[in-house]
Amino acid sequence: MESEKKQVTAVLGDEYDLPLRQELIEVLQSLSGLQIDSQWSVAGSQELDCFTVEIFGSNLVVEAETYIGLTITGPEEIVAKVQRALGSKRSGDVN
């Protein structure tokens, strides 16, 4: 069940790293992720860009927040799978 899956958050890098953001989107698409929500807000010097992706039957939240970075939050096994795929993509592996 969704509620029983351990939720974790991973910081992937800086929120202003546009190549990282693009690579993350490509990884999510390659894993058949479907964007189901998107939000953007600003308060003072803080900017928050957030979207939710349905992937492997669960929701994964991607946030880019000033001073926090680019993060993904969701079930532990899905976050780990996305991190592995992103790491392979960034290192040039073609698996």
ZIBELLIN-V739076 format. One record per backbone hydrogen bond with DSSP energy under -0.5 kcal/mol. CO is the residue of the C=O (numbers start at 1). NH is the residue of the N-H. E is the energy in kcal/mol with one decimal. If there is no record, write none. Layout:
# ZIBELLIN-V739076
CO_NH_E ; CO_NH_E
This chain:
# ZIBELLIN-V739076
1_4_-1.0 ; 1_5_-0.6 ; 2_5_-1.2 ; 6_76_-2.8 ; 8_74_-2.1 ; 10_12_-0.7 ; 10_72_-2.0 ; 13_70_-2.7 ; 14_17_-1.5 ; 16_18_-1.6 ; 17_21_-2.1 ; 18_22_-2.4 ; 19_23_-2.4 ; 20_24_-2.5 ; 21_25_-2.2 ; 22_26_-2.3 ; 23_27_-2.4 ; 24_28_-2.7 ; 25_29_-2.4 ; 26_30_-2.3 ; 27_31_-1.4 ; 28_33_-3.2 ; 29_32_-1.8 ; 34_54_-3.0 ; 37_52_-2.0 ; 39_50_-3.1 ; 41_48_-3.1 ; 43_46_-2.2 ; 46_43_-2.7 ; 47_66_-1.9 ; 48_41_-2.5 ; 49_64_-2.7 ; 50_39_-3.5 ; 51_62_-3.1 ; 52_36_-2.9 ; 52_37_-1.2 ; 53_55_-0.6 ; 53_60_-2.7 ; 54_34_-2.2 ; 55_58_-1.7 ; 58_55_-3.1 ; 60_53_-2.9 ; 60_62_-0.5 ; 61_73_-2.4 ; 62_51_-2.4 ; 63_65_-0.5 ; 63_71_-3.2 ; 64_49_-2.2 ; 65_68_-2.0 ; 65_69_-2.7 ; 69_65_-2.1 ; 69_71_-0.6 ; 70_12_-3.5 ; 70_13_-0.9 ; 71_63_-2.4 ; 72_10_-2.5 ; 73_61_-3.0 ; 74_8_-2.8 ; 75_78_-0.7 ; 75_79_-2.5 ; 76_80_-2.4 ; 77_81_-1.8 ; 78_82_-2.5 ; 79_83_-2.5 ; 80_84_-2.5 ; 81_85_-2.4 ; 82_86_-2.7 ; 83_87_-2.7 ; 84_88_-2.5 ; 85_89_-2.2 ; 86_90_-2.6 ; 87_91_-1.7 ; 88_92_-0.7 ; 88_93_-1.9 ; 89_92_-0.6
